[in-house]
Amino acid sequence: MSVNPGDPGDPAAEPDAELLALWAKVFGFARTGDAESLAAYVDAGIPVNLTNDSGDTLVMLAAYHGHPAAVRALVERSAEVNRLNDRGQSPLAGAVFKAEREVVTVLLAGGADPAAGTPSAIDTATMFEQAELLALLRG
């Protein structure tokens, strides 16, 4: 697993096994929605914009997997809600794709841009005929 802590640093430097295991654990918290543990690890120094080898941030994983409390905890810690993964997808578009209304609401309140990414959250809501989410995205 290759992970980017969100800092430019030396791309040739590979983190040690212990650090990779720690990051994998934190990504697991995002996927499962363990907001309390996520917040504690970020507060202790894990970068809030940590990315995995696909460019998915913690907020992307929490959003895609439908965990509004985890998304909120990350947003409160200044997660970049408009940061795109390596495929050009935004956390908001991921939440719209999964029809996670509460996550969409949290991301919008945190400054997420409905037009960011490809496809954007607006494009995704239109494509999947999610009229309620489309109305929410358009304000």
JOKAHU-V67368 format. One record per backbone hydrogen bond with DSSP energy under -1.0 kcal/mol. NH is the residue of the N-H (numbers start at 0). CO is the residue of the C=O. If there is no record, write none. Layout:
# JOKAHU-V67368
[[NH,CO] [NH,CO]]
This chain:
# JOKAHU-V67368
[[3,50] [12,9] [19,15] [20,16] [21,17] [22,18] [23,19] [24,20] [25,21] [26,22] [27,23] [28,24] [29,25] [30,26] [31,27] [32,28] [33,28] [34,32] [37,33] [38,34] [39,35] [40,36] [41,37] [42,38] [43,39] [44,41] [45,40] [49,46] [50,3] [51,55] [54,51] [60,56] [61,57] [62,58] [63,59] [64,60] [65,62] [66,61] [70,66] [71,67] [72,68] [73,69] [74,70] [75,71] [77,74] [78,73] [80,78] [82,79] [84,88] [85,53] [87,84] [93,89] [94,90] [95,91] [96,92] [97,93] [98,95] [99,94] [100,98] [103,99] [104,100] [105,101] [106,102] [107,103] [108,104] [109,105] [110,107] [111,106] [115,112] [117,87] [121,113] [123,119] [124,120] [125,121] [126,122] [127,123] [128,125] [129,124] [130,128] [133,129] [134,130] [135,131] [136,132] [137,133]]
